[in-house]
Amino acid sequence: MNADNLTGLIGYLKQDQWQSCFEEVLGEHLGPALEAADISFEDLGDILGQGAAMSLWGCAFEDFLGQDWDDENFVEVYLKRRGWKEGPRKSAYMRGLKEAVMSLYEVSQIVPGQSMMVRDLLRGGDPVLVHERSATQSLKPWGRIAARLVPEDGKMVLAGSLLAYPQQACEDLAENLRDVLKRKRGQAEFPKIKTDGLRDLAPVFTLTWLFRTMENMVSASEPPVLFNGDGEELVFRDVCFPFSKGSTQKIIAEVLNTIPCLQHAGRMIWNWTRQAGDHVPEANSKAGDSKAQFLSTTLDDGGLVLGNLELKGRQLRLQVNSETRAEQGTALLRNALGSLIGSPLTQIMTAEQAIEEQRTSGRGDVLEDEIPLEEEAEVLAAVLDEVVPGLGHVTPRQAVKTAAGKKKVAAWLKQIEGTTAGLGREGAGASFSFDWMWEELGIKGLRK
């Protein structure tokens, strides 16, 4: 039942005694975020879109419906005076909405336009079947929403206002709830809260979502500051050394194979690496910027890749991602190869230029959904035997050997499944199933 079915109830807010009460609740839900951003509620529609602004308003309104003011409840007063206009079905829904509380749910088994299963992440319990048309058209498997469940005609439905909670917002919510409840962080992702406890926490859901959404919008409008693993500003340098007269690929390759920090990576290709314990240069002071992002590559043995070398034609090509590494790599090769190589030519490309080149070259037009399903399955199968940092730097097969590891792997699989669904591949849901991965890892029971 949407806001159109609550028209009379919403219109009754114009009564002076209730208008001031609702404004107080709306201030609890949005005030701190609006004040921090120095904006008004009217500005939210322009910033977030009218749909998001009205969802926030709706969250506050639904919270308001469950509160008592001087021993009177807005819904009961309205139904006592004007319930005859609504009829028994709408009246029952309004009373159900009054009793409902906001919680965080994980969705699964989505049937677009019909229904989905939702699992309460704060109160626990088994997943519940919810009949919903519009939200099931856009929600993805294992996505999370802040919403209220309301009984209607013997079924459970979503109240009119819900907030889609991405992973960052979920992490913020868990932290904020612990702060409010004065709970210590445990192994569980979220603190367990009873229904009565959730009644007073509705503004936490709205504010957490709004703060995270506005912060993400600001971050998206500002380009990230990119650094390599040493904290050096990211600048791609392609240093090409011509062969001297009489030099051959074979002669140069023999010398390169004697350099300890070079690891053979393929035919006439080497990785230039730094091993654990080697000297690490002092990081750039700008690397502490909140917008800083670090790009680095490590090998299976833990070595950090500083650059790549390739012999092609009559050239030795060194590719690195900072000015400092270009200087160090040039010195390394000159000392080792001496007169076998000539003076190098260097091409320089900033991170911004590299991104733009990739975008305009057409490589960015290759979509994930163009990957054949058979190939995707092979890739995912291989992932089960690869180290995953988010699982504690072990493989999924190793992680499921412990109870805590099984929970981490379940969350990891849900993220992969939800991300794949989010790619929007036509017919992907019917053509590709993740069931075998859950069975392969022996954690099918956690897929709920």
Secondary structure, DSSP 8 states (H G I E B T S, - for coil): --GGGGHHHHHGGGSHHHHHHHHHHHHHHHHHHHHHHT--HHHHHHHH-HHHHHHHHHHHHHHHHT-EETTEEHHHHHHHHHHHHHHHHHHHHHHHHHH---EEEEEEEEETTTEEEEEETTT--S-EEEE-SSGGGT--TT-EEEE-EEEETTEEEE-S--EEE-HHHHHHHHHHHHHHHT----SSSS----HHHHTT-HHHHHHHHHHHHHHHHHHHHS--EEEETTS-B-EEEEEEEEB-TT--HHHHHHHHTT-TTEEEEETTEEEEEE-TTS------GGGGSTTEEEE--B-TTS-EEEEEEEEETTEEEEEESSHHHHHHHHHHHHHHHGGGB---EEEEEEHHHHHHHHHHHTGGG--GGGS-HHHHHHHHHHHTTS-BGGGTSB-HHHHTTSHHHHHHHHHHHHHHHHHHHHT--TTHHHH---HHHHHHTT-GGG--
